[in-house]
Amino acid sequence: MSTENLTSADYIQHHLTHLTFNLKTMTFDSNGGFWTLNVDTLSISLLLGFLFCGLFYCIARRATAGIPSAWQNFVEFAVDSVDSTVKEIFHGNNPLIGPIALTIFAWVFLMNFIDLIPVDLPPRLLSFVGVEHYRAVATADPNLTFALSLSVFGLILYYNVKIKKLSGFTKEVFSAPFGPKLFPLNFIFRLIDELVKPLSLSLRLFGNLFAGELIFVLIALLPWWIQWTVGSVWTIFHLLIIAIQAYIFMMLTIVYLSLAHESH
């Protein structure tokens, strides 16, 4: 589909439409409801995940105690920075929290960073192989941000039960913070508190990246002679946003997992 003769509304709609696959009909259409997969979100998130893990793995295998390479310095700096952050916030004893935090930050940052690629470049390149729509910013898809937040939520519940045992966790749910006599109120407060965690994680990340993607699309509609000025300013500002959002997602994950390891 050529975007040259589209109206502004059609152009925006074109860039905000996913490449979808219908599991019912096994075709690339969007009429499958729940059984529709956003192929672009899945493909770019998996690609960046394998890229991050493969890069860190290769650098770790080639690490040396002598003069380190620039890439080894970068990885060691990233690992040390995340490890120091975990030690400051996490009050339990779990060796998995550091790797989880590093994976979340690096993966979310890479998915956010795709937003800085010119909006017309991915769909224009893929149009040569017959792909009509392709949204490259995975974190601008609420399905992915909710999946990430639900994964963290699952870890929170798992460690609550593992560390405090089912009996201790149940007692905490019904007795904190107002005492066992007000157990219905305690349960309602705890339910709201737990449900807010995945909502806050997913909606914050989705909202910021969707807004950033939409602004880049709107900038692309401007005359060519002003696109570079406005686009450069927004790119510099958005670079800060994508780093902060990845950092916030990581920090909240550490905080929530730290709370899951503590007993009232």
N, C-alpha and C positions, 0 to 999 in steps of 0.2 A: 504493500500500500504506500503510495507516494504521499508525502506530507507537504508537498510544495503548494498544492491548490486547496488546502484545508483552511476553513475559517479558524479564528482563534479558539473558539469553543471546541471545535473538532480536534484541533491540534493538542489542546490540553487533555481532552478525553482519550486521544490516541496514546499519549505518553503515560496516562494513568491506568491503562488497561493491561491486565496480565496475560501472559501466554499460559493458557489453561489446558488441562487434559482431563477428559471425562472418563472416569473409571467404569461407568455403566456401559457406555457405547464404545469405549476404547478409541475415542477420537479426540482431536484437539478442538473442543468447544467448551463453552461455559454454562451449559444447561444441566449439569449434573447435581447442582445443589451441594449437599454435604460431600458428595463423592467426586468433587472437582478439585484437582490439584493445581496449584500455581507453579508451573514448571520452572519459570524464571527464578522464583524465590528459592526453590529447592536446589536448582542447579548452581546458582551463584553462591549460596551459603555453603553447600558441600564442597565446591571448588575452593573457596577461600579457607574452609576448615582444613582440607587436605593440604593446601599450600602452607598454612601456618604450622601444622603438625610436622609436615615433611621437612620444612626449612629448619625448624628447631631441632628435629631429630638428626638431620645431616650435620648441623653445626655442633651438636653435642657429641656425635661420633668422632668428629675431627678436632675436638677441643684438645688443647695442649697446655702443659704446665709452664711452658717457656713463653716466648713472646706471642701473645694472642693476636689473632687476626681482627680486623675491624668488625666482622660479623660476630665473632666470639665475644668481643667487648660489648656489642649491642645486646646480645642475648643475656650475658652475665648482668648487665645493668638492669635489664627488664626483670630478670628473676630476682635480683637483690632488692629492687624497688618494691615489687609486689610482696616479697617475703617480709620486708620491714613493715609494710602496711598491715599485713596479716598479724604480725607479732604485736602491733600496737592496738589492734581492735579485737582480735580473736582471743578469748580468755580460756579456751579449752585446750585439749591436747589431741590434735587430729592432723596427721601429716598430709591428708588429702586436700585440706582447705587451700593451701598455697597453690598447688597445681590447678585446682578448680578456679581460683581467682584469676590466675594468669591466663588460663584458657578463655575465660569469659571476656576479660579485657581485650586480649589480642583479637579474638574472633569478632566481637561486637565492633571494635575499632575498624577492622578491615572491611566489614560489611557497611559501616557508616562511610568509610573513606571512598567507596565507589560513587557516592553522591557527588564527588568533585570531578568525575569524568563528564565531559560535555554530554548533555542529555540526548542529543541526536546521534551520538557515535555508536552505542551498542545496537539500537534498532536499525540504524543505517547499514552497519556491517552484516547483521544477521538477515537483513532483507535480501541479500544476495543468495541465501540458501532457502528462501521462501518463508522465513519467519516474519509474521506481520506485526506482532506486538512483543516487546520484551522490556520489563521493568528491572533494571539492574540493581536497584537499591533494596536489598532484602529486608532491612530493618524498617522500611517504609510500608511493609506489609504487616498488618496486625496479627495475621496467622502465625508469623514467625516470632514476633515479640511475645505473644501469648504462650507459644510453645516453649520459648526460653524461660519465661517466668514460671510456667507450670513445672518445668524441670527443677528449677530452684525450689519451688513449693514442695515438690515431692521429696527433695533432700531435707527440707526443714522438718517435714512430718517424720521421715525416716530416723533422723538423728534425735528428734524429741522422744520417740519410742525407744530407740536403742540406748540412749544415755540415761533416760529417766525411768525406763521400763514402762510397760503399758499401765501398770497401776499408779506409778508416780505421775505419769503424764495426765492420766484421767483425774487424779486428785488435784493436780495443778489447774486443770481446765475448770473444775467445779468449785475450787476454793479460793483462787486468786482473782482479783485483788481484795475482795470484800469479805472474805471468810466463808466457811462452809454453809452458814445459815442463809446466805444470799446466793446459793448456787445457781438459780435460774438467771439472775442478773450477771453472775460471773461467766456463765456459759455464753450468753448473748454477746457480752463484751469480747470474749475470746474468739468467738466465731467471726465477729466483725473485724477484729484485729488480724486474724489469719487470712480472711478473704481480701483484705485491703493490700496485703503484701504482693500477690501476683498482679493485682490490678495496677498498683502504683508502678511496679517494675515495667510492665508491658506498655501501659498507656503513655508513660513519660517518654520512653524511647521511641515509640511509634509516632507520637504527636510531634516531637522535635524533628525527626527525620522526614516525616511526610510533609511538614511545613517547608523544610529546606529543599526537598525535591520539587515541590510546587513552585517555590520562588525561582528556582533555576529554570523551570519550564516557562514561567512568565518572563524572565529575562531573555530567554531565547526568542520571544515574540517581538522584542524591541528592535529598532533599526540596527543594522550591523555596526554602525559607527559609534553607538553608545553601549552596545553589549559588553565590550571588553572593559570599559570603565566600571560600570555597575557590577558586572560579573566578577571582576577582580576583587572589588571591595567585599562583596558578599562571600566570595570564596575564602578570603582571609578570615572573616568573621565565622563562617561556617566550619572552618578547620578547627577552631576553638570549640565549637559546639559538639562536633563529632567526638573529639577527645574527652570532653567533659561528660557526655552521655555514657560513653564506654566506662569511664572511671566511676560514675555514679552507680551504674548497674553493678559493677564489681564491688563497690563499697557496701551497697545495701545487701548484696548477697552475703558478704562476710559478716555484717552486723546481724542479719537474720539467722545465719548458721551459728553465730556466737550465742545468741539468745536461746537457740535450741539446745545448746550444751549446758545451759545454766539452769539451776533449780531455784524456785522461790522458797 
